[in-house]
């Protein structure tokens, strides 16, 4: 339920969102146009498990997307600082992770994205990657947002599970206050009781009046902290939600992809199996093309 103080803003944004093709502040990240009308993909493993595995995933995903002609941004995290359990694998850390991601960026030519959790990490990570991602739990952390914005790198802000879509204007303005206009938003579901998330697809249209919007099809099927110290998931619903998001007019799709989800060191329960990536992208591209025809 929308509170009284928010109803006017909500109705105004929803009226604006009727223009489903509207995208504000489009920009380029290397060969990828963010918000330019062409569907793009952010994909990769949740965390850097090893240098060899990161390379394998980057090359495999690049082959699939090259065959389909879909622009790709590779993602992997050097540190998963918000794991449920203190015993969970977090990654190789800042120094080693940045080295690996920088090498992937240089040798594949792909734009690369990684999470940042602390303001002091932003400048270091920005030396190696093209996009700094603000985790959903940290989307209101002013110092982190400002530090990321000041690097001049593009910034992807994940909408907090606890934040209304129209309130994401505040994190966006924190980035823009630094003079950095290269910001976009990612929807990853909203808390719905304990250990469950739901997606309000109205949020995609509402947030597109603030910045280009990406839909996270894998974290949206996550069941936070639901599996005895780790998060569970329902990956069978990834294709359904991703198709719905593309039909709703989203700018890009975010997918955590793994070649062996059952043995992934982080978020395997909600990861997309690598072998399912191509057929899913084929269906998404078909929906996107049909939508473009209907709007034309």
C-alpha positions as CSV (number, residue, x, y, z in Angstrom):
1,X,0.0,0.0,0.0
2,X,1.3,3.5,-0.9
3,X,1.3,5.9,2.0
4,X,-0.6,9.2,1.6
5,X,2.5,11.3,1.4
6,X,3.7,9.2,-1.6
7,X,0.5,8.9,-3.5
8,X,0.9,12.1,-5.5
9,X,4.4,11.3,-6.6
10,X,3.4,7.7,-7.3
11,X,0.5,8.7,-9.5
12,X,2.6,11.2,-11.4
13,X,5.4,8.7,-12.1
14,X,2.9,6.1,-13.1
15,X,1.3,8.4,-15.6
16,X,4.7,9.2,-17.0
17,X,5.5,5.5,-17.1
18,X,2.7,5.0,-19.6
19,X,5.3,6.1,-22.1
20,X,6.9,2.7,-21.8
21,X,9.5,3.5,-24.4
22,X,10.9,6.5,-22.6
23,X,14.4,6.3,-21.3
24,X,16.3,9.1,-19.6
25,X,20.0,9.7,-19.7
26,X,21.2,7.0,-22.1
27,X,24.9,6.6,-22.4
28,X,27.6,4.2,-23.7
29,X,29.9,1.9,-21.9
30,X,32.4,0.8,-24.6
31,X,30.3,-1.0,-27.3
32,X,27.2,-1.3,-25.1
33,X,24.5,1.4,-25.2
34,X,22.7,1.8,-21.9
35,X,19.2,2.9,-22.5
36,X,19.5,3.2,-26.3
37,X,16.7,0.8,-27.2
38,X,18.8,-2.3,-27.9
39,X,18.5,-5.0,-25.2
40,X,21.8,-5.7,-23.5
41,X,23.0,-8.4,-21.0
42,X,25.0,-8.3,-17.8
43,X,26.1,-11.8,-17.0
44,X,28.7,-13.8,-15.1
45,X,29.2,-15.8,-11.9
46,X,28.3,-14.3,-8.6
47,X,31.8,-14.3,-7.3
48,X,35.3,-14.9,-8.6
49,X,35.9,-18.5,-7.6
50,X,39.3,-18.7,-9.3
51,X,41.1,-17.0,-12.2
52,X,40.6,-20.0,-14.4
53,X,36.9,-20.3,-13.7
54,X,36.4,-16.6,-14.3
55,X,38.1,-16.9,-17.6
56,X,36.1,-19.9,-18.6
57,X,32.8,-18.1,-17.8
58,X,33.8,-14.9,-19.6
59,X,34.8,-16.7,-22.7
60,X,31.7,-19.0,-22.7
61,X,29.3,-16.2,-22.2
62,X,31.0,-14.1,-24.8
63,X,30.7,-16.9,-27.4
64,X,27.0,-17.2,-26.7
65,X,26.3,-13.5,-26.9
66,X,28.4,-13.1,-30.0
67,X,26.4,-15.8,-31.8
68,X,23.2,-13.9,-31.0
69,X,24.5,-10.4,-31.4
70,X,23.5,-9.2,-28.0
71,X,25.7,-6.6,-26.3
72,X,27.3,-8.0,-23.1
73,X,28.8,-6.7,-19.9
74,X,30.7,-9.3,-17.9
75,X,30.2,-9.3,-14.1
76,X,31.9,-11.0,-11.1
77,X,32.5,-9.9,-7.5
78,X,35.9,-9.8,-5.8
79,X,34.2,-9.8,-2.4
80,X,30.7,-10.8,-1.4
81,X,30.6,-8.9,1.8
82,X,26.9,-9.6,2.5
83,X,26.9,-13.3,2.7
84,X,24.4,-14.9,5.2
85,X,27.0,-16.8,7.2
86,X,30.4,-15.8,8.4
87,X,31.6,-19.2,7.1
88,X,30.5,-18.5,3.5
89,X,33.0,-18.0,0.7
90,X,33.5,-14.3,-0.1
91,X,36.0,-14.3,-3.0
92,X,39.7,-13.5,-3.5
93,X,39.5,-10.0,-2.1
94,X,40.1,-6.5,-3.5
95,X,43.7,-6.7,-4.8
96,X,43.6,-10.2,-6.4
97,X,40.0,-9.7,-7.6
98,X,40.8,-6.4,-9.3
99,X,43.8,-8.0,-11.0
100,X,41.7,-10.8,-12.4
101,X,38.9,-8.5,-13.6
102,X,41.3,-6.1,-15.2
103,X,42.9,-8.9,-17.1
104,X,39.5,-10.1,-18.3
105,X,38.6,-6.6,-19.4
106,X,41.9,-6.1,-21.3
107,X,42.1,-9.4,-23.1
108,X,38.4,-10.0,-23.9
109,X,37.5,-6.4,-24.7
110,X,34.3,-6.8,-22.7
111,X,33.1,-4.1,-20.4
112,X,33.3,-5.4,-16.8
113,X,31.2,-4.8,-13.7
114,X,31.9,-5.5,-10.0
115,X,30.3,-4.8,-6.7
116,X,31.8,-2.3,-4.2
117,X,30.9,-2.3,-0.6
118,X,33.2,0.3,0.9
119,X,34.0,3.9,-0.2
120,X,37.7,3.3,-0.1
121,X,37.3,0.4,-2.6
122,X,35.8,2.6,-5.4
123,X,38.9,4.2,-6.8
124,X,40.9,1.0,-6.7
125,X,38.1,-1.1,-8.4
126,X,37.6,1.7,-11.0
127,X,41.1,1.2,-12.2
128,X,40.1,-2.2,-13.6
129,X,36.4,-2.2,-14.3
130,X,34.0,-0.1,-16.3
131,X,31.0,-0.2,-13.9
132,X,30.8,0.0,-10.2
133,X,27.7,-1.8,-8.8
134,X,26.1,-0.7,-5.5
135,X,24.5,-3.7,-3.8
136,X,20.8,-3.6,-2.9
137,X,21.4,-3.6,0.8
138,X,23.7,-0.5,0.4
139,X,21.7,1.6,-2.0
140,X,21.1,4.3,0.6
141,X,24.7,4.5,1.7
142,X,25.6,8.1,0.8
143,X,29.4,7.9,1.2
144,X,29.5,4.8,-0.9
145,X,27.3,6.3,-3.7
146,X,29.3,9.6,-3.7
147,X,32.6,7.8,-3.8
148,X,31.5,5.6,-6.7
149,X,30.1,8.6,-8.6
150,X,33.4,10.6,-8.2
151,X,35.4,7.9,-10.0
152,X,33.6,8.8,-13.3
153,X,32.8,5.2,-13.9
154,X,29.3,4.1,-14.7
155,X,27.3,3.2,-11.6
156,X,24.7,0.5,-11.4
157,X,22.5,0.9,-8.3
158,X,20.5,-2.2,-7.3
159,X,17.2,-1.2,-5.8
160,X,17.0,-2.2,-2.2
161,X,14.5,-4.9,-1.4
162,X,13.0,-2.4,1.1
163,X,12.8,0.6,-1.2
164,X,9.9,1.9,-3.2
165,X,10.7,2.4,-6.9
166,X,9.9,6.1,-6.9
167,X,12.3,6.6,-3.9
168,X,15.2,5.5,-6.1
169,X,15.5,9.1,-7.3
170,X,17.5,9.8,-4.1
171,X,20.4,7.4,-4.8
172,X,20.4,8.5,-8.4
173,X,20.7,12.1,-7.4
174,X,23.5,11.2,-5.0
175,X,25.5,9.9,-8.0
176,X,24.5,12.9,-10.2
177,X,25.6,15.3,-7.4
178,X,29.2,14.3,-8.3
179,X,28.7,15.4,-11.9
180,X,28.5,11.8,-13.0
181,X,25.4,11.2,-15.2
182,X,26.3,7.6,-16.1
183,X,24.0,5.9,-13.7
184,X,21.4,3.1,-14.2
185,X,19.1,1.1,-11.9
186,X,18.5,-2.6,-11.4
187,X,15.3,-4.2,-10.0
188,X,15.9,-7.4,-8.0
189,X,12.6,-8.0,-6.2
190,X,11.1,-6.7,-3.0
191,X,10.9,-8.4,0.4
192,X,7.6,-10.2,0.9
193,X,7.5,-11.6,4.4
194,X,10.4,-13.7,5.6
195,X,12.8,-15.4,3.1
196,X,10.9,-14.4,0.0
197,X,10.9,-11.8,-2.7
198,X,8.4,-10.7,-5.3
199,X,8.7,-8.5,-8.3
200,X,6.3,-5.6,-8.9
201,X,6.7,-5.0,-12.6
202,X,5.3,-1.5,-12.3
203,X,8.6,-0.6,-10.8
204,X,10.4,-1.1,-14.1
205,X,8.3,1.6,-15.8
206,X,8.4,3.9,-12.9
207,X,12.2,3.8,-12.5
208,X,12.8,4.3,-16.2
209,X,11.7,7.9,-15.6
210,X,14.7,8.2,-13.4
211,X,17.4,6.3,-15.4
212,X,17.8,3.3,-17.6
213,X,16.6,0.1,-15.9
214,X,17.9,-3.5,-15.8
215,X,16.0,-6.5,-14.5
216,X,17.9,-9.0,-12.4
217,X,16.3,-12.3,-13.3
218,X,18.4,-14.4,-10.9
219,X,18.4,-12.5,-7.6
220,X,14.6,-12.0,-8.1
221,X,14.1,-15.7,-7.6
222,X,16.4,-15.8,-4.5
223,X,15.0,-16.9,-1.2
224,X,17.2,-14.9,1.2
225,X,18.8,-16.8,4.1
226,X,16.3,-19.6,3.6
227,X,18.6,-22.6,3.5
228,X,20.3,-23.1,6.8
229,X,22.8,-20.3,6.7
230,X,22.7,-19.7,2.9
231,X,20.1,-18.4,0.5
232,X,17.9,-20.7,-1.4
233,X,16.2,-20.0,-4.7
234,X,13.7,-21.0,-7.4
235,X,15.8,-20.9,-10.7
236,X,13.0,-22.5,-12.6
237,X,11.2,-19.1,-12.6
238,X,14.2,-17.2,-14.1
239,X,12.9,-17.5,-17.7
240,X,9.4,-16.5,-16.8
241,X,10.4,-13.3,-14.9
242,X,13.0,-12.4,-17.5
243,X,10.5,-12.7,-20.4
244,X,7.9,-10.6,-18.5
245,X,10.5,-7.9,-17.8
246,X,11.5,-7.7,-21.5
247,X,7.9,-7.5,-22.5
248,X,7.5,-4.6,-20.0
249,X,10.1,-2.6,-21.8
250,X,13.3,-3.0,-19.7
251,X,16.6,-1.8,-21.1
252,X,18.8,-4.7,-20.0
253,X,18.8,-8.1,-18.3
254,X,21.1,-9.2,-15.4
255,X,21.8,-12.9,-15.0
256,X,24.2,-14.7,-12.7
257,X,25.4,-17.6,-14.8
258,X,27.4,-20.7,-13.7
259,X,28.5,-23.8,-15.4
260,X,27.8,-25.9,-12.4
261,X,25.2,-24.2,-10.1
262,X,25.0,-27.1,-7.7
263,X,28.7,-26.6,-6.8
264,X,28.9,-22.8,-7.1
265,X,30.6,-21.1,-4.2
266,X,28.0,-18.3,-4.0
267,X,24.3,-18.0,-5.0
268,X,24.2,-21.3,-6.9
269,X,20.6,-21.9,-5.8
270,X,19.4,-19.0,-7.9
271,X,22.0,-19.0,-10.7
272,X,21.1,-19.8,-14.3
273,X,22.9,-22.9,-15.7
274,X,25.2,-21.9,-18.5
275,X,23.7,-24.4,-20.9
276,X,20.3,-22.6,-20.5
277,X,21.7,-19.2,-21.4
278,X,21.4,-19.3,-25.2
279,X,17.8,-20.6,-25.4
280,X,16.7,-18.0,-22.8
281,X,18.4,-15.2,-24.7
282,X,16.8,-16.3,-27.9
283,X,13.4,-16.0,-26.4
284,X,14.2,-12.6,-24.9
285,X,15.4,-11.2,-28.1
286,X,12.3,-12.4,-29.9
287,X,10.1,-10.7,-27.3
288,X,12.2,-7.5,-27.6
289,X,11.9,-7.5,-31.4
290,X,8.1,-8.1,-31.2
291,X,7.8,-5.2,-28.8
292,X,9.8,-2.9,-31.0
293,X,7.6,-3.7,-34.0
294,X,4.4,-3.1,-31.9
295,X,5.7,0.3,-30.8
296,X,6.9,1.2,-34.3
